[in-house]
Each structure stands twice: as structure tokens, then as C-alpha cells.
Amino acid sequence: MIKRIIATEKALAVLSQLQAKHGSLMVYQSGGCCEGSAPLCLPQGELFIGDNDICLGSLLNQQIPFYIGKAQFEYWQYTQLILDVIDGNNGTFSLEQADNLCFVTRSRLFTDEELTQLEPLQTIIS
């Protein structure tokens, strides 16, 4: 199965450090407003996930769910999202900001063959 969300080694290392410091985490791909379209890393449960959100998959050995809003997913459904991290501060409320880092989302289009092999979307368990 082809994953809809993956992360670079550097992003996985930062997620691991943040998890050790803050406990269970989640990532939400923001779709606009104050946060722009930045991925937000938050303590699990700090952001309400509802019917208009989709879980694309999980990172760090299935420990950290990655969510996106349905409207944002409509634009990116044919792309694999790649969570990465860069130096700097983009002014979000994401946990990595305290270390002068910021997560970014990169993407690439799925091939026609990959589209037939996509990992199914995960259901949200409340």
C-alpha cells in the first residue's frame, strides 16, 4: 500500500523528541486563516477533530496521527504529503516552534499506478 503521508528522517527525529517531551502528539494540516497552510504539531486532543477532518495516516511507527480538513484534502487528494522540518520560526502555535524549527509540508503527485494502491483513509475514533 502507498502511504498518503510520510515524513523525512529529520522530521521523524523532531517528532520523536517532541513526543518524549510532551507525550502523545497529533499533526493537523492547517488549511488557512491565522496559521496559513502550515502543519501543526500539538499534544493529542488539544485540537478538536470532527466530521470535517480526515486522518491521512500516522507517523512515527503509527503513534502520531496526521489529520487534514476535508476541504483541504479535496485539493491534495492526488498527492503524497511529506512532512519535513526546517530551521526558523513561522509564527504558528506548533510545538517545534520553541526550538526555532518549523514543520513544512511538501508534496508530490501520485502516479496513476500508485493511485490504485493507496492506503485507505483512516476513520476517526472518538
Long-range contacts (C-beta under 8 A, 24 or more apart in sequence): 1-117, 1-118, 1-119, 2-80, 2-110, 2-114, 2-117, 2-118, 2-119, 3-57, 3-80, 3-119, 4-56, 4-57, 4-80, 4-81, 4-118, 4-119, 4-121, 5-56, 5-57, 5-58, 5-59, 5-66, 5-80, 5-81, 5-82, 5-83, 6-59, 6-80, 6-81, 6-82, 6-83, 7-59, 7-60, 7-82, 7-83, 7-84, 8-82, 8-83, 8-84, 8-85, 10-84, 10-85, 11-59, 11-83, 11-84, 11-85, 11-103, 12-59, 12-60, 14-85, 14-96, 14-99, 14-101, 14-103, 15-41, 15-59, 15-60, 15-64, 16-60, 18-95, 18-96, 19-60, 19-63, 19-64, 22-95, 24-63, 24-64, 25-63, 25-64, 25-95, 26-64, 26-65, 26-66, 26-67, 27-59, 27-64, 27-65, 27-66, 27-67, 27-83, 27-103, 28-53, 28-66, 28-67, 28-68, 29-56, 29-66, 29-67, 29-68, 29-69, 29-72, 29-81, 29-105, 30-92, 31-68, 31-69, 31-71, 31-72, 35-92, 35-93, 36-90, 36-92, 37-72, 37-105, 38-90, 38-92, 38-94, 38-102, 38-103, 38-104, 38-105, 39-66, 39-83, 39-94, 39-103, 39-104, 39-105, 40-92, 40-93, 40-94, 40-103, 41-94, 41-95, 41-96, 41-103, 42-93, 42-94, 42-95, 43-95, 49-124, 50-124, 53-124, 54-121, 54-124, 55-121, 55-122, 55-123, 55-124, 56-81, 56-121, 56-122, 57-119, 57-122, 58-122, 59-83, 65-122, 76-107, 78-109, 78-110, 78-115, 79-107, 79-108, 79-109, 79-110, 80-107, 80-108, 80-109, 80-110, 80-114, 81-105, 81-106, 81-107, 82-106, 82-107, 82-108
